[in-house]
Amino acid sequence: MKRTMLVAVMLVLAVCVTPVWSQGGPKPGGHGGPGGCMPGAVMSVPLPPPAGAIDSITELLGLTTEQASSLKDVLTSSDETIQPLLKASADASKALCDAVFASEYDAATVEELKAKLVTAQTQVMDACINTWSQIREVVTADQFIKLKAGPGGCGDPSSGTSTSDTKSGTASSTVKKR
């Protein structure tokens, strides 16, 4: 069971490193290079766009002035929340990597660090999901389809559906209000 969990964590790290690198994450070499660890790899939910991208998003989606202002507030708050969480997750990932490849392996330490990494990754994913939910409240369904199909999104621009939508055979872009 422990070995299965460790393999699952390592696969998540390997699969998810691309979004982190595209966000300016760790570069190859050292622990991040071939044969080493990939600290900071966390995502199974795409990172929301940074607040600095508001002008290009406004143009891409044709946002109104009110939408652009609201979205900028959402993305600024998201940046302030997610960036420290990404750092904490990267630090936890590096600590786990170092423990796994230490000259003297300590299974108890690895388990403790693995739990810390899972917690850190969950916090990042929760913050990303919260931001995407807030974005959905600002933009229209059509604008959201364009956003998720764009750079950093998870959609197929030709069909207007996300990868999760195409698996289920639907193309829904609505959000339930709480």
Number of C-alpha atoms within 10 A of each C-alpha: 6 9 8 9 12 14 12 12 16 17 11 15 20 15 14 19 20 15 18 21 15 11 12 9 19 19 14 13 12 12 16 18 12 10 9 14 23 28 26 26 26 30 21 15 17 18 23 21 21 18 18 12 11 19 12 10 20 18 11 13 17 13 19 12 10 10 17 20 14 17 23 21 14 19 23 16 14 22 21 12 16 22 13 12 19 22 16 20 25 23 17 23 27 21 18 23 21 18 19 19 11 10 8 8 12 11 12 9 14 18 17 11 21 22 14 19 24 16 15 23 24 16 18 25 21 14 20 23 16 14 22 21 14 17 20 18 18 18 20 16 15 12 19 20 25 20 22 22 20 16 11 15 19 18 21 17 16 7 11 21 22 20 16 12 16 15 10 8 10 11 16 13 17 13 11 7 6 3
